[in-house]
Amino acid sequence: MQTGQQPDDAMAAGELLDPVYWFVHGLPWPDDSGIAEAAVAVAPATIPRETLSRDAVQILGCADLYARTHGLRVVFFSDLTRMFTTAGTSWAQLGVDWESALNELEDGPFPRLFLTISERAHLFICNPATDLLIVGSDGAQEMAETGRGLVRQAVASMLAADWPPYIQQIINAGRIRRAG
């Protein structure tokens, strides 16, 4: 019986517990709610790409590059869509069925967390607009990038706190094993 983790096992557990980044996309917003479980987060490094469709691999590959290029812990699907729109292209022009890919990432056999967020956070997670101005009921204005950055920071903090115990439960239950 093995009494401790081997170095590779410790590294693998570390990557599971503290991934380089999370990929987050919004879910449909329920009517008349101030907060709702309306986003899902996955850790792309923990997902075996060979088990995914070409479309899901394309999205995660773009997210990997985006996270690395921008030094982000949280990449929103809308970040990628905005990047393509700014470049004059789209998921459809690239031949990617993004809806099917997001459904696959939401329903796949790998760890994911559903996030309870505010309607305001949902707007920033889902909306790829570059020129978005949010005006609150008190007349306060907030530019898209400022708001998106604050939401990204809040989501990263939430995931940094909630992901490790969630993954540790899965590891303890024997539902995740190292490949090989």
C-alpha positions, -999 to +999 in steps of 0.1 A: +000+000+000+013+034-010+016+058+020+022+090+001+020+107-032+049+103-057+063+136-070+044+132-103+012+125-083+018+156-061+023+177-092-008+163-109-029+169-077-015+205-076-026+211-112-060+197-104-064+218-072-049+250-086-052+251-124-034+276-145-067+291-155-104+285-157-127+288-188-161+303-179-192+306-200-227+319-192-258+298-190-293+312-198-305+337-173-337+327-154-364+353-153-369+376-123-338+367-104-313+389-087-287+361-085-287+327-102-266+297-110-259+310-145-223+303-154-201+272-155-163+270-150-140+242-162-102+239-158-091+232-194-057+216-184-077+188-166-097+179-197-083+152-220-086+168-254-087+135-272-122+129-256-136+161-271-151+170-304-131+191-328-153+222-319-146+219-282-109+214-288-109+245-310-125+266-282-102+253-255-072+258-277-082+294-283-088+298-245-054+283-238-037+308-261-058+337-248-051+329-212-013+326-219-011+358-240-031+379-216-019+363-183-054+356-171-067+331-145-102+333-159-111+334-196-147+341-205-161+326-238-171+362-246-134+372-245-128+348-274-159+359-293-149+396-289-113+388-301-127+372-333-152+399-339-125+426-335-104+406-360-133+405-385-142+369-382-165+346-362-169+311-348-191+303-378-165+315-403-139+293-386-163+263-389-168+260-351-202+250-338-197+269-305-231+261-290-225+224-293-190+228-280-202+248-249-228+222-242-202+195-244-180+214-219-209+219-196-221+183-197-188+164-201-173+138-177-148+161-161-149+185-131-168+217-134-184+242-111-216+260-116-213+296-104-240+316-086-236+351-100-255+384-102-274+395-133-248+423-137-219+397-136-238+376-161-239+405-185-202+410-183-195+372-186-217+368-216-216+400-236-187+403-260-193+439-269-162+462-269-182+494-265-206+487-237-217+513-212-237+502-182-258+528-165-271+519-131-304+529-115-285+556-096-271+570-129-236+557-123-218+547-155-194+518-160-174+510-191-174+474-203-137+467-197-137+481-162-168+460-152-155+429-170-122+432-151-140+435-118-162+405-125-132+385-138-114+393-105-144+383-084-149+350-103-112+342-100-114+347-062-146+326-060-129+298-080-096+300-061-116+295-029-142+269-041-123+248-066-097+232-044-121+217-018-144+206-046-116+188-064-102+174-032-136+158-025-135+142-060-099+130-054-108+116-020-138+098-034-116+081-060-135+097-089-103+112-104-072+091-111-040+100-129-038+087-164-011+062-172 
